[in-house]
Amino acid sequence: MPETATRSHVLVIDDEPNIRDLVQAALRFHGFSVSTAETGDQGLAMARDRHPDLILLDVLLPDISGFDVCRRLRDSGDDVPVIYLTARDTPSDTVTGLSLGGDDYVTKPFSVEALIARVHALLRRARRDDGAEPDRAEQGVLRVDDLELNERTWTVRRAGVAIELSPTEFRLLAYLMSNAGQVLTRAQLLENVWGWDYAGQSQIVETYISYLRRKLDPLGPALIHTQRGVGYALRARDQG
């Protein structure tokens, strides 16, 4: 059986019927209750009436953009977790969407199981933010050595220099920094960054580790280390 969702309620706002129906069926299979909306205005009304635990929000809607939907939710004081669904995977779009209060990005076309993994991960994080980790939830900042990652603004700096990352690079770096000093296996990285059943190219982890190194290493000593035959670890310089 799939991981239980304790009947968390998800609102799906997307104007494409095939995507809406597919996501709704997958969420219900995994134990969620689901509402759907075809437009931004309809989605805002349903969010006010039904108080979902999470919203899956298409960026390109027929009336108002998903960015505007998220901005209006935040302006009204609604802090429901929001995952954008978008056909565009550019750093500028990511910064725009997340600076307006979104929490995560999934790029179309996507693996349904990878999407479900992101939903579970974000709901777990939201539950932690409500209780066990108030300081981390308030600041949303990870620091290792001279590397700083802000989960709220989706910004990264090393030695004070801003580093532009794609959404996937950002999630991978955030996971490495959250587990700084630990050797993480390829399977752990696939599960937590790409989703449980990721079925893309077999060298995807190595490829993205390489991307991160190219952006981080010119600014200081290497922080991401390879444990041959096991996986990768991000360590501060004084950790060796």
C-alpha positions in Angstrom: 0.0 0.0 0.0 1.1 3.6 -0.6 2.3 5.8 2.3 -0.7 7.0 4.3 -1.6 10.6 4.0 -4.0 10.7 7.1 -6.6 12.1 4.7 -4.8 15.3 4.1 -6.8 17.5 1.7 -5.1 18.7 -1.6 -6.6 21.3 -3.9 -5.5 20.9 -7.5 -5.8 24.1 -9.6 -5.1 23.3 -13.3 -7.0 24.1 -16.5 -5.8 21.0 -18.4 -8.4 18.2 -17.8 -6.0 15.3 -18.5 -3.5 16.6 -15.9 -6.2 17.4 -13.4 -7.8 14.0 -13.7 -4.4 12.1 -13.6 -3.2 14.0 -10.5 -6.5 13.6 -8.8 -6.6 9.9 -9.3 -3.0 9.5 -8.1 -3.6 11.5 -5.0 -6.7 9.6 -4.1 -4.9 6.3 -4.6 -2.3 7.5 -2.1 -4.9 8.3 0.5 -5.6 12.0 0.0 -8.9 13.7 -0.3 -8.9 16.0 -3.4 -10.7 19.0 -4.8 -10.1 20.4 -8.2 -10.5 23.8 -9.9 -10.1 24.9 -13.5 -9.3 28.6 -13.0 -7.5 30.8 -10.5 -10.6 32.6 -9.2 -12.4 29.2 -8.7 -9.3 27.9 -6.9 -9.2 30.9 -4.6 -12.8 30.5 -3.7 -12.3 26.8 -3.0 -9.2 27.5 -0.9 -11.3 29.9 1.3 -14.1 27.5 1.6 -12.3 24.1 2.0 -9.0 25.1 3.8 -6.8 22.5 2.0 -3.6 21.2 3.6 -1.8 21.8 0.3 -2.4 23.3 -3.1 -1.0 22.0 -6.5 -1.1 25.2 -8.6 -0.6 25.5 -12.3 1.3 28.6 -13.3 -0.5 29.2 -16.6 -4.2 29.5 -15.9 -6.9 31.0 -18.3 -7.9 33.9 -16.0 -5.1 34.9 -13.6 -1.6 33.4 -13.3 -0.7 30.9 -10.6 1.7 33.4 -9.3 -1.2 35.8 -8.7 -3.2 33.1 -7.0 -0.4 32.4 -4.6 0.2 36.2 -3.9 -3.5 36.7 -3.1 -3.5 33.7 -0.8 -0.5 35.1 1.1 -1.9 38.6 1.2 -5.1 37.2 2.8 -2.9 35.5 5.5 -3.3 32.0 4.1 0.0 30.1 4.5 -1.2 26.8 2.9 1.8 25.0 1.3 1.8 25.6 -2.5 3.6 23.5 -5.2 3.7 25.1 -8.6 3.1 23.0 -11.7 4.9 24.6 -14.6 6.2 23.9 -18.1 9.1 26.3 -17.6 12.1 25.5 -15.4 14.1 28.7 -15.3 15.8 30.3 -12.3 14.0 33.6 -12.9 10.5 31.9 -12.8 11.6 30.0 -9.7 12.6 33.1 -7.9 9.5 34.9 -9.0 7.1 32.2 -7.9 8.8 31.4 -4.6 9.4 35.0 -3.6 5.6 35.4 -3.8 5.2 32.6 -1.2 5.3 29.4 -3.1 7.0 26.4 -1.5 8.2 24.1 -4.3 8.2 23.6 -8.1 7.5 20.6 -10.2 8.1 20.9 -14.0 5.8 19.4 -16.6 6.0 16.7 -17.8 6.5 15.1 -14.5 6.5 11.6 -12.9 3.3 11.2 -10.9 5.1 9.3 -8.2 7.8 12.0 -8.1 5.0 14.6 -7.6 3.4 12.5 -4.8 6.9 12.4 -3.2 7.1 16.2 -3.2 3.6 16.4 -1.7 4.5 14.1 1.1 7.8 15.9 1.7 6.2 19.3 1.8 3.4 18.2 4.2 6.1 16.6 6.5 8.0 19.9 6.4 4.8 21.9 7.1 4.1 19.7 10.2 7.6 20.2 11.5 7.4 24.0 10.9 4.2 24.0 13.0 5.9 22.4 16.0 9.4 21.0 16.5 11.6 23.4 14.7 10.4 27.0 15.3 13.7 28.7 14.7 14.4 26.8 11.4 10.8 27.5 10.3 11.1 31.2 11.0 14.4 31.7 9.3 14.4 29.0 6.7 18.2 29.3 6.3 20.8 26.6 6.1 24.5 27.3 6.6 27.5 25.1 6.1 30.9 26.8 6.2 30.7 29.9 4.0 27.7 28.5 2.1 24.2 29.8 2.8 20.9 28.6 1.4 17.6 30.4 2.1 14.6 28.0 1.7 12.1 30.9 1.8 13.6 33.0 -0.9 15.3 30.2 -2.8 18.6 32.0 -2.8 22.1 30.6 -2.4 25.3 32.5 -1.5 28.9 31.3 -1.1 31.4 33.7 0.5 28.8 36.4 -0.1 28.5 35.7 -3.8 25.0 34.9 -5.2 24.8 31.5 -7.0 22.0 30.9 -9.5 20.6 27.3 -9.3 17.8 25.5 -11.1 15.0 24.1 -8.9 16.5 20.6 -9.0 20.0 21.9 -8.2 18.5 23.9 -5.3 16.6 20.9 -3.9 19.7 18.7 -4.1 21.9 21.2 -2.4 19.2 21.8 0.3 19.1 18.1 1.0 22.8 17.8 1.2 23.1 20.8 3.5 20.2 19.5 5.7 22.3 16.3 6.2 25.7 18.0 6.3 28.5 15.6 7.3 26.5 12.5 6.4 27.3 10.3 3.5 24.1 10.0 1.4 23.6 7.1 -0.9 22.5 7.6 -4.5 19.2 5.8 -3.6 18.6 8.3 -0.8 19.2 11.2 -3.1 16.9 9.8 -5.8 14.2 9.2 -3.2 14.3 12.6 -1.5 15.1 14.9 -4.4 13.6 13.2 -7.5 10.9 11.0 -6.0 10.6 7.3 -5.0 10.2 5.8 -8.4 12.3 8.2 -10.5 12.9 6.4 -13.8 15.1 8.9 -15.7 18.6 8.5 -16.9 20.7 6.4 -14.5 23.4 9.0 -14.0 21.1 11.8 -13.0 22.6 12.1 -9.4 26.2 12.2 -10.7 25.2 14.8 -13.4 23.6 17.2 -10.9 26.4 16.7 -8.3 28.7 17.8 -11.2 26.5 20.9 -11.9 26.7 21.9 -8.2 30.5 21.5 -8.0 30.9 23.7 -11.1 29.0 26.5 -9.4 30.3 26.1 -5.9 34.0 25.1 -6.3 35.2 28.3 -8.0 34.3 30.2 -4.9 36.3 28.2 -2.4 37.5 24.7 -1.3 35.4 21.8 -2.4 32.5 21.1 0.0 30.8 18.1 -1.8 32.9 14.9 -1.4 32.5 11.5 -3.0 32.6 8.4 -0.9 33.5 5.9 -3.6 31.0 3.1 -4.0 28.6 4.7 -1.5 27.5 8.2 -2.3 28.2 11.9 -1.5 28.6 14.1 1.5 28.6 17.9 2.0 31.1 18.8 4.7 32.6 22.0 6.1 36.3 22.5 5.6 37.0 21.7 9.3 35.2 18.4 8.9 37.8 17.2 6.3 
